[in-house]
Amino acid sequence: MVSRNGIRTQVPLFRWASLLFFVAFLLNAPAPAVPASPAQARFPAPKSDKEDRSAPRNLTGQVVDKEGKGLAQAVVHLKNKKTLEVKTHISDAEGRYRFNGLNPEMDYAVHAEYQGKSSATRTVSLFDQRKDVYLVLEIDTSKQ
């Protein structure tokens, strides 16, 4: 019995039943999916260089003789195999060279020249997904 403005009225039985049904439904509903501990929390994996195919690539390396000694002042040629554009770099005192900002969607051919002799041509392939590529270019400087 409920009193309304001093008048007693009865609440119909179906209202009580629907209220009980609703409460029972809420009690049986599954809990929200919340990890039990921070160790169970899942975060997206960090992006790796392999996933970011548009990031520019860098080619570094060293020009060496047969004994592995760096060759200073060697001329390193980098050729884009699609556009045929050629870039050159002169190696430093230890024979090191560097080409930055290469298009990762292109193939490149690279070789070095030193005192009229040349290294074998190496390829930097678009299928090689490393962001930083390191190549040693060997030149046989012995007299022949």
N, C-alpha and C positions, 0 to 999 in steps of 0.2 A: 504494500500500500504506500502510495506517495501522496503527500499533501501538497495541493496546489491552491494557493489563495485561500487557505483554510479549508478546502474541500478535499476530502480523501477520495483518491481514485486508484484503481488497480492498473498495474502495468501488464499488458498482455504477455502471456507466457512465451509467445514466439519472439518477442523482443529480447527476453532474457536468454532464450536459446540461441539467437543469432549473436548476441554479445559473447556468450560462452564459446560459441564456435569460432568467432573472430580471435578471441584470446588464445584458444587452443591452436589455431592456425599460426599465430605469431610465435608461439612457443616451439612449434615444430619446424619453423622455417630454418633453412641452413644459415649458419653464421657467415658473415662476409669473409671473403678470401683475404686474410691478413696474415703475413708470415708470423710464425710463432717467435722467431728471434731474428736479429739483424743478419745472422749468418745465412738464413734462408732467403733473404731478400735477393731478388734477381734484378740486375742492371744490364743494360745493353753492353755488349762487348766493345772495347775501344776499337776505333778504326785503325786498321793497319795500312801500311803503304800499298799492300797488294789490293786493298779494296778501293783506294782512291787512285784510279787509273789516270785521272787528269792532272795529277801533281807532276810538276816538272822533274826531270831526272838530272843527275849529275854524273859525269864520267871523270874519274881521277885515275891516276896510275903513275908508273915510272918507266922511263926508257933506260935499259941496262945493256951492258955488254955480256959476253958469254960467261964471265966470272961473277956477274951480278952487280957490278959496280955501276952506279948511276952515271949517265952520260949528259953532261951539261950542254946547253945550246943545241940540243936535238930539235928538229922541227917535227911536230906531231900534226898530222892531217886528219880531220874528221869530216866525212862526207855523208850527207843525207842521201840515202839511196833512192828516195822518191823524187826529191826536188833537184838533186845533184849539186846542191849548195855545199861548198867546202869552207871549213873554218880551220885556221892553223893556230898553233900555240908553240912557243919556244920553251923547252924545259928549263927548269931552274938549275942551280949548282949541284943538286943531288939527282937530277934527271926527272924530277916530278913535273906533272902537267895536270891541268884541270879544265874541264868544259862544264859550265853550269847552265841550267835552264833548258835542257833538251826536251823536245816533245816526246812523251812516252809512247805515242802512237806511230812512231817512225823507226825504221831500221837505220843504223849508222855503220859505216865502215871506217876503221881507224888504223893508221900505220904511222911509223916514224922514220925519219931520214936523218943520217948523221954521217958527215964527211963522204958523201956520195954513195953510201950504203943504206939499205932499207930493211925494215923489219917485215915480218909476215903481216898481212892484212887480217885484222880481227873484226868480228861483227858484234855490234850491240843490237840485239834483237828486240823487237816490240813484245815478243813473248816472254822475255826475261823481265819479270815484274819488280825487280829490285829498284828502289828509288836511287840508291847510290851504287854505281858499278865501278869496280876497280880492275884495271887491266895493266899487266906488265908487258911491255913491248921490248923484245930482245933483238939486238942488232949484233951480227958477227963483225967485229971490227978488226979481226986478224988480217994480216997482209996475204994476198993470194996472187 
